[in-house]
Amino acid sequence: MTEVTVEHNVDADPQGSRCPIPALPHITDTRPRLADSALQVVGVADADILAPVIPRATPVCPPNSMMPPASRSARSRMGLTVPPIHHANTVPAPRAYYGLRAVDSSGRVTAKEVLDTLRWRANDRLEWWLVHGLVVVGGADSTLRDRGITRGGRLGIDTQGNVRLSMRLRRVAAISSGSRILLVARPREKTLVIFPSPVLDDVAVRCMAERGIGGES
């Protein structure tokens, strides 16, 4: 039980009258108190009961693949290991570019898309060689000179990106008007290889025979 004791003070006013003024109450707490040891025991018991019910919060760290680049660099500065990111869909650059083109009656061949991969332009000094039925085109500094292969002649490119095959080239390479030739651009070697129709047909037949899908053995 709580006992409340209230004391009243009586002061005189200026006219001599007496007016009671209540004072603040004094409250005495008479509730029984627990000992400090009992409080400690209760606190330990409560912690043991609540721990399984309320799990301890742990920080969640996202994987590196979900983190922005700024966070990954910050993690590196903190001394944490950041595995490298590998791009599985990376496609290597092709070693050659191909174009199947027709030869008109004047020996002109439209080859702008193929020549662009070699960065050849009009008025470039180009020469051609005949190597086992293939026409190999290269610059004046081509390494074919060092192999002892006889040069066939000059090759011209006009402003529209068309290749002009001379009459001599068409005759020695068995390229006829209206036939189709395969152009193979090799940027690393800086050469253009021309497959005439007879050579292209021979390559296709042998390739099919090696794979067992018909052709001569």
C-alpha positions as CSV (number, residue, x, y, z in Angstrom):
1,M,0.0,0.0,0.0
2,T,1.1,3.6,-0.7
3,E,0.6,6.1,2.1
4,V,0.0,9.7,1.0
5,T,0.5,12.5,3.6
6,V,-0.8,15.9,2.8
7,E,0.3,19.0,4.8
8,H,-1.6,22.3,4.6
9,N,0.0,25.7,5.3
10,V,-2.1,28.7,6.4
11,D,-0.8,32.2,5.6
12,A,-2.4,35.5,6.3
13,D,-3.4,37.7,3.4
14,P,-2.9,41.6,3.4
15,Q,-6.4,42.2,5.0
16,G,-5.7,40.0,7.9
17,S,-7.9,37.2,6.6
18,R,-6.6,33.7,6.7
19,C,-6.7,31.6,3.5
20,P,-5.5,28.0,3.5
21,I,-2.9,27.2,0.7
22,P,-2.5,23.6,-0.1
23,A,1.1,22.3,-0.3
24,L,2.5,19.7,-2.6
25,P,1.9,16.2,-1.4
26,H,4.7,14.0,-0.1
27,I,4.3,10.5,-1.5
28,T,6.0,7.6,0.2
29,D,6.5,4.4,-1.8
30,T,5.9,1.5,0.6
31,R,6.0,-1.3,-2.1
32,P,8.3,-4.1,-1.4
33,R,11.6,-4.1,-3.4
34,L,13.5,-7.0,-4.8
35,A,17.2,-7.5,-4.0
36,D,19.8,-6.8,-6.7
37,S,20.6,-10.5,-6.9
38,A,17.0,-11.2,-7.6
39,L,16.9,-8.7,-10.4
40,Q,20.0,-10.2,-12.0
41,V,18.5,-13.7,-11.9
42,V,15.3,-12.4,-13.5
43,G,17.3,-10.7,-16.2
44,V,19.3,-13.8,-17.1
45,A,16.2,-15.9,-17.2
46,D,14.4,-13.5,-19.5
47,A,17.4,-13.4,-21.9
48,D,17.5,-17.2,-22.0
49,I,13.9,-17.3,-22.9
50,L,13.8,-14.5,-25.6
51,A,17.0,-15.5,-27.4
52,P,15.5,-18.4,-29.4
53,V,12.4,-16.4,-30.1
54,I,14.1,-13.2,-31.4
55,P,17.1,-14.2,-33.5
56,R,20.1,-11.9,-33.6
57,A,20.2,-9.7,-36.7
58,T,23.2,-10.3,-38.9
59,P,24.4,-8.0,-41.7
60,V,23.7,-9.3,-45.2
61,C,26.4,-8.8,-47.7
62,P,25.4,-9.2,-51.4
63,P,27.6,-11.1,-53.8
64,N,30.0,-9.2,-56.0
65,S,27.9,-9.9,-59.1
66,M,25.0,-7.9,-57.5
67,M,27.2,-5.1,-56.2
68,P,27.8,-1.9,-58.3
69,P,31.4,-1.2,-59.4
70,A,31.8,1.5,-56.8
71,S,31.0,-1.0,-54.0
72,R,33.4,-3.6,-55.4
73,S,36.2,-1.1,-55.5
74,A,35.4,-0.1,-51.9
75,R,35.5,-3.7,-50.8
76,S,38.9,-4.0,-52.5
77,R,40.2,-1.1,-50.5
78,M,39.0,-2.7,-47.3
79,G,41.3,-5.7,-48.0
80,L,38.5,-8.1,-49.0
81,T,39.1,-10.5,-51.9
82,V,37.0,-9.7,-55.0
83,P,36.9,-12.4,-57.6
84,P,37.3,-11.4,-61.2
85,I,34.2,-11.2,-63.5
86,H,34.4,-13.5,-66.5
87,H,32.2,-12.8,-69.5
88,A,31.2,-16.1,-70.9
89,N,29.5,-14.7,-73.9
90,T,32.6,-13.0,-75.3
91,V,33.0,-13.9,-78.9
92,P,36.6,-13.8,-80.4
93,A,37.2,-11.7,-83.5
94,P,37.0,-13.7,-86.7
95,R,40.3,-14.5,-88.4
96,A,38.9,-14.0,-91.9
97,Y,35.9,-12.3,-93.7
98,Y,34.2,-13.9,-96.6
99,G,32.3,-12.7,-99.6
100,L,30.9,-14.6,-102.6
101,R,30.8,-12.2,-105.6
102,A,30.1,-12.4,-109.3
103,V,32.5,-11.2,-112.0
104,D,31.0,-9.1,-114.8
105,S,32.2,-9.0,-118.4
106,S,34.8,-6.3,-117.7
107,G,36.4,-8.2,-114.7
108,R,34.8,-5.9,-112.1
109,V,33.9,-7.4,-108.7
110,T,31.9,-5.6,-106.0
111,A,34.0,-6.1,-102.9
112,K,33.6,-2.9,-100.7
113,E,32.5,-4.7,-97.6
114,V,35.4,-7.2,-97.8
115,L,38.0,-4.6,-98.6
116,D,36.9,-2.4,-95.7
117,T,38.1,-5.1,-93.3
118,L,41.5,-4.7,-94.8
119,R,41.3,-0.9,-94.8
120,W,42.2,-0.8,-98.5
121,R,41.2,2.3,-100.5
122,A,41.4,3.5,-104.1
123,N,44.8,4.1,-105.5
124,D,46.5,1.7,-102.9
125,R,49.4,-0.1,-104.5
126,L,48.3,-3.7,-104.6
127,E,49.8,-6.7,-106.3
128,W,48.6,-10.3,-106.9
129,W,50.3,-13.7,-107.0
130,L,49.1,-17.0,-108.3
131,V,49.7,-19.8,-105.6
132,H,48.4,-23.3,-106.5
133,G,45.3,-22.0,-108.3
134,L,44.6,-19.3,-105.7
135,V,45.0,-15.6,-106.3
136,V,46.7,-13.9,-103.4
137,V,46.5,-10.1,-103.2
138,G,48.7,-8.0,-101.0
139,G,50.5,-4.7,-100.7
140,A,53.8,-3.9,-102.3
141,D,55.6,-5.0,-99.1
142,S,53.9,-8.4,-99.0
143,T,56.0,-11.3,-97.6
144,L,55.2,-13.3,-100.7
145,R,58.1,-11.7,-102.3
146,D,60.4,-13.4,-99.8
147,R,59.0,-16.8,-100.7
148,G,60.2,-16.6,-104.3
149,I,56.7,-16.6,-105.8
150,T,56.6,-14.8,-109.1
151,R,54.4,-11.7,-109.0
152,G,51.5,-11.7,-111.4
153,G,50.8,-8.0,-111.7
154,R,49.0,-5.0,-110.3
155,L,45.4,-5.0,-108.9
156,G,43.3,-1.9,-109.0
157,I,40.5,-0.6,-106.7
158,D,38.2,2.1,-107.9
159,T,36.5,4.8,-105.7
160,Q,33.3,2.6,-105.3
161,G,35.3,-0.2,-103.7
162,N,35.2,-2.4,-106.8
163,V,38.1,-4.7,-107.6
164,R,39.3,-4.8,-111.2
165,L,40.6,-8.1,-112.4
166,S,42.8,-7.8,-115.4
167,M,42.4,-10.0,-118.5
168,R,45.7,-11.7,-117.7
169,L,44.7,-12.5,-114.1
170,R,41.4,-14.0,-115.3
171,R,43.1,-16.1,-117.9
172,V,45.8,-17.7,-115.7
173,A,43.3,-18.2,-112.8
174,A,40.5,-19.6,-115.0
175,I,38.0,-16.9,-114.0
176,S,35.3,-16.5,-116.6
177,S,32.8,-13.7,-117.0
178,G,29.6,-14.4,-115.0
179,S,31.3,-16.9,-112.7
180,R,31.3,-16.4,-108.9
181,I,34.5,-16.2,-106.8
182,L,35.0,-16.4,-103.1
183,L,36.9,-13.5,-101.5
184,V,38.6,-14.2,-98.2
185,A,40.0,-11.2,-96.4
186,R,42.7,-11.8,-93.7
187,P,43.3,-8.6,-91.7
188,R,46.1,-10.1,-89.7
189,E,48.1,-11.1,-92.7
190,K,46.8,-8.1,-94.7
191,T,46.0,-10.2,-97.7
192,L,43.0,-11.0,-99.9
193,V,42.7,-14.6,-101.2
194,I,40.5,-15.2,-104.3
195,F,39.1,-18.7,-104.8
196,P,38.1,-19.2,-108.5
197,S,35.1,-21.4,-109.2
198,P,37.2,-24.5,-110.1
199,V,39.2,-24.3,-106.9
200,L,36.1,-23.6,-104.8
201,D,34.4,-26.6,-106.3
202,D,37.4,-28.8,-105.6
203,V,37.6,-27.7,-101.9
204,A,33.9,-28.3,-101.4
205,V,33.9,-31.8,-102.9
206,R,36.9,-32.9,-100.8
207,C,35.4,-31.3,-97.6
208,M,32.2,-33.3,-98.1
209,A,34.1,-36.5,-98.8
210,E,36.1,-36.2,-95.6
211,R,32.9,-35.9,-93.7
212,G,31.2,-38.8,-95.4
213,I,28.4,-36.9,-97.0
214,G,29.2,-37.7,-100.6
215,G,31.7,-36.6,-103.2
216,E,34.9,-38.0,-104.5
217,S,37.3,-39.8,-102.2
